[in-house]
Amino acid sequence: MLAVVKIAGQQFTVTKDQTLFVPHLEGKAGDKVDLEVLLADNDGKVSVGSSVKTKVRAEIVDQVKGDTVIAYKQKRRKGFHKKKGHRTAYTQIKVTGIV
């Protein structure tokens, strides 16, 4: 069983018992979430769009931050430079079932 889900504007292909990192979702570790299904494939039977009767259930494993991304700006010969950095927030989820 395979499903394509939409999480925070991005599409992910998921299967049962798969662990993946997605953009930040509200909730604590152990919370259950239902994901929006765009496409479901059940042994060759594909359903798309509003005909999808499948639900994907997942559990939040952890809230984590990604690697530091540094943005550095400089204007030559002016003595101007600016350094900023940020760490993107991610949620680690585990797909518990595709029903």
C-alpha positions as CSV (number, residue, x, y, z in Angstrom):
1,M,0.0,0.0,0.0
2,L,1.3,3.4,-1.0
3,A,0.0,6.9,-0.6
4,V,0.9,10.4,-1.6
5,V,0.1,12.9,1.1
6,K,0.2,16.7,1.3
7,I,1.9,18.2,4.4
8,A,2.4,22.0,4.7
9,G,2.2,22.5,0.9
10,Q,4.7,19.7,0.1
11,Q,3.9,16.2,-1.2
12,F,5.4,13.0,0.2
13,T,5.2,9.4,-0.8
14,V,4.6,7.3,2.2
15,T,4.2,3.6,3.1
16,K,3.4,1.9,6.4
17,D,6.1,2.1,9.2
18,Q,8.0,4.7,7.3
19,T,9.8,7.5,9.3
20,L,10.3,10.9,7.7
21,F,11.1,14.5,8.4
22,V,8.4,17.0,7.4
23,P,8.0,20.8,7.8
24,H,7.0,21.8,11.4
25,L,3.6,20.4,12.6
26,E,1.9,21.5,15.8
27,G,1.9,18.9,18.5
28,K,4.1,17.1,21.0
29,A,5.9,13.7,20.8
30,G,3.4,10.9,20.9
31,D,0.5,12.9,19.3
32,K,-1.5,11.3,16.5
33,V,-2.1,13.2,13.2
34,D,-4.2,12.4,10.2
35,L,-2.7,13.4,6.8
36,E,-4.4,14.6,3.7
37,V,-4.3,11.9,1.0
38,L,-3.9,12.9,-2.7
39,L,-3.4,9.5,-4.2
40,A,-3.6,5.9,-3.0
41,D,-2.3,2.8,-4.6
42,N,-3.5,-0.6,-3.3
43,D,-1.9,-3.4,-5.3
44,G,-2.5,-1.7,-8.7
45,K,-5.8,-0.1,-7.9
46,V,-5.1,3.6,-8.0
47,S,-7.6,6.2,-6.7
48,V,-6.9,9.9,-7.2
49,G,-8.5,13.1,-6.0
50,S,-12.0,13.2,-4.4
51,S,-12.4,9.4,-5.0
52,V,-9.8,8.6,-2.4
53,K,-11.3,6.9,0.7
54,T,-8.0,6.3,2.3
55,K,-6.7,7.8,5.6
56,V,-3.1,8.0,6.6
57,R,-2.4,8.1,10.3
58,A,0.9,9.1,11.7
59,E,2.5,9.7,15.1
60,I,4.8,12.5,16.0
61,V,8.2,11.1,17.1
62,D,10.1,14.3,17.8
63,Q,10.4,18.0,17.0
64,V,13.9,18.8,15.7
65,K,15.8,21.6,14.0
66,G,17.8,21.3,10.8
67,D,21.4,22.3,10.1
68,T,22.4,26.0,10.4
69,V,22.0,27.9,7.1
70,I,24.1,31.1,7.0
71,A,23.3,34.1,4.9
72,Y,26.2,36.4,4.4
73,K,26.0,39.8,2.6
74,Q,28.9,42.1,1.8
75,K,29.5,45.2,-0.2
76,R,33.1,45.4,-1.4
77,R,35.3,48.4,-0.5
78,K,32.5,49.8,1.8
79,G,33.2,47.9,5.1
80,F,29.7,46.6,5.1
81,H,29.0,43.0,6.0
82,K,26.1,41.2,7.6
83,K,25.9,37.7,8.8
84,K,22.6,36.0,9.7
85,G,21.8,32.4,10.3
86,H,18.7,30.2,11.0
87,R,17.7,26.6,11.7
88,T,14.6,25.3,10.1
89,A,12.1,23.5,12.3
90,Y,11.2,20.0,11.3
91,T,8.9,17.3,12.7
92,Q,9.9,13.7,12.6
93,I,6.8,11.5,12.1
94,K,6.2,7.7,11.8
95,V,3.4,6.5,9.6
96,T,1.4,4.0,11.7
97,G,-1.1,3.0,9.2
98,I,-2.8,3.5,5.8
99,V,-6.5,2.6,6.2
